[in-house]
Amino acid sequence: MRNDRNDFAGNGDGHAIYAEPPTLYPRARTSSPSQAIPAMSSSLALPAKPSKERAKQSPAPIVDVRAPTLSRRKAGAETSAEPSPRLNVSPRTSAPARPAGRTRTCMSPIVDLRGQSSQPGDHQNADTHYRRVVGPIESRGEDQFGRVTQDCTVLAATIDEIREQWKRRQMWHRAEKSLTLQAKALCRRLMQGDKKEAEVLFKSALNGGKHDLAETAYLAMAPLLDARAGIEKARLQVEKRGRVLAAQIFHVLAGVGEYVESTRGFGELSFFGIVGEAGDLGSYGNPAKLWKRMGLAVIGGERQRRKEGAAGIEHGYNPARRSLMWTIGDCIIRAGGPLKDLYDERKAYELVKTQAIAADPELRKRYSGSDKYAPLAHAHNRAKRYIEKRLLRDLWRAWRDAIGPSTKATYAR
């Protein structure tokens, strides 16, 4: 254990034994290093008994090693500023005073996933591998140096929690779906592999129907159904929390809340899913980057899809994100509204092209890989994809307009 400017001496197990004031026991010059180090008979060795002349003086204080900074301050007040002869340390000098009336240039704070903010030079226990910059903060005087505004702190912490809560929601959803499939597989075994009859038996067992094997199937599925009920409860709690977090973002970014509220078929839970998958929407340089994140980009003249090898890395396709946008687009079409009208216009436009493709054998084989080509279904998918991209574009614009021009400059850097 090291000695910090002779404020304390350690015995190797973290306890202070005896502190020698630098003015009482000066170290004499010796020719051998072994003579300068006192022999220690055990791990808990005490210094030699002081002489009668030294005993008349006040004994040296015992210093707690857990507070070396406080002990140095006390020692500095009682002793001279000259360094100890044991250590060749230059005296500490104070920093030059800052001119009065000058404002400091504020830096963008670093916010970690736990919502804690730290400034450069603050080396507390924090994850340095998963952080992002939020800001900037305008300089408004000495008291604003390096501080995070309340809105930036709330927004960053809320986005981080949304991403974590969304991952939990997806995990509970997959577990719930897995248990449902296992219960249906059990019904198929009871019905000798008949899928249609197994589906009827499954619904009859859940709803108390009059199927002959309903009671048998229900008793067999009881452990799976009980487990699914607990997971469903946890999923609903996460979704409830997700709506609360979405409302917090709407409070900070009022323009985003107004857009979500005015869009039919698009609510807080859908917004919760998009932010959970994409994170801070304002950090994307343009809508095309957000489209690629959600699986809606056009790469190399074709739609973004699952590929292998180098093409797979370039596409970066994630089926879960694409599935989320597909579900949101389906809700928008069912709900009606301006985006539904845009879907109808785009579908009519795409239907002309898909019918031309269906009429040409070469084009039909090129686009479908076979002679089968459904022009109406392809027109529907293209128009649906179009309004999904329009939704992300408008949502990105509302987010960027709400954060202000100063934060846009930070995103650009």
Buried (B, 14 or more C-beta within 10 A) or exposed (E): EEBBBBBBBBBEEEEBBBBBBBEEBEEEEEEEEEEEEEEEEEEEEEEEEBEEEEEEEEEBBEBEBEEBEEBBEEBBEEBEEEBBBBEEEEEEEEEEEEEEEEEBEBBBBBBBBEBBBBBEEEEEEBEEEEBBBBBBBEEEEEEBBBBBBEEBBBBBBBBBBBBEBBEBBBBBBEBBEBBBEBBBEBBBEBBEEEEEBBBBBBEBBBEEBEBEBBEBBBEBBEEBBEBBEEBBEBBEBBBEBBEEBBEBBBBBBEBBBEBBEEBBBBBBBBBBBBBBBBBBBBBBEEBBEBBBBBBBBEBEEEBBEEBEEEEEEEBBBBEEBBEBBBEBBEBBBEBEBEBBEBBEEBBEEBBEBBBEBBEEEEBBBEBBEEEEBEBEEBBBBBBBBBBBBBBBBBBBBBBBBBBEEEBEEBBEE
